[in-house]
């Protein structure tokens, strides 16, 4: 969960690679792995141009959705 990518980007020794539209960068981002057993097979991510849009409750919901998608993929 990144509440404000613009502010948190400076925490890293090597800034993460940018992707998408360079003219309008995402500010909020959260993502969870899609797991089948112990193996990560993908990721679900959500992003917004607004800072501080997502919180812990949103991340909890996304984790639950990721679990459901992982089970569906496994089946």
N, C-alpha and C positions, 0 to 999 in steps of 0.2 A: 504494500500500500504506500503510494507516494501522494501525500496531500498537496504538495506544490512542487512540481518537477523543476521549475525555474530556480527555486530557493534551495532545493536538495541536491541539485546537480553538482554543486560545488563541494560536496562531501567526498566525492570520489577522486582518487589520485588520477585516474584516467576517466574522463567523462564518457558516459554511455553514448553509443552511436545514435544519431538522430534518424528518424524514419518518417515517412509521410510528407506532408506539405510543410516545407521549410518556412513558408510565409505565415503559417498559423500553427504554432506548436502547442501540443497538449500540455495542460497544467496539472491535472489530476489523473492518476493511473492506479489501477489495482488489477491483480491477476492471480490466478491459482492454477496449479498443475492439474492435468487430467491423468489420473493414475489408474492403471490396471495392475492390481497387486502392488508390488513395490516399484514398478516401472512407470516412468513418466512418458506418456505417449502424445502429449500436446499441452496446450494451455488455453484457458479462457481469460481474456482480458477485457477491461472496460476502461475507457478514457474519456476525458472531457477537456474542453478549452477553459473551463472555469476552475480556479484553484479552490482547495478545501471543500470539494463537493462530496467526497466519499468518506465514510467513517467506519468504525469497527462493526457496526450492525450491517452495513453494506458488504463488508468483507466476509462476515459470517454467512450472509445469504449467498454470496458468490461461491464460497467454499462448499456449501450444501448443494448448490446447483452443479458444481464440478464433480462432487461425489456421485450424484445421480447420473450425470453424463458418463462418468467412468464406468459405472455398473452397466449402463446401457451398451457402451462400446464392448465391454467384456462379454456380454451375452450375445 
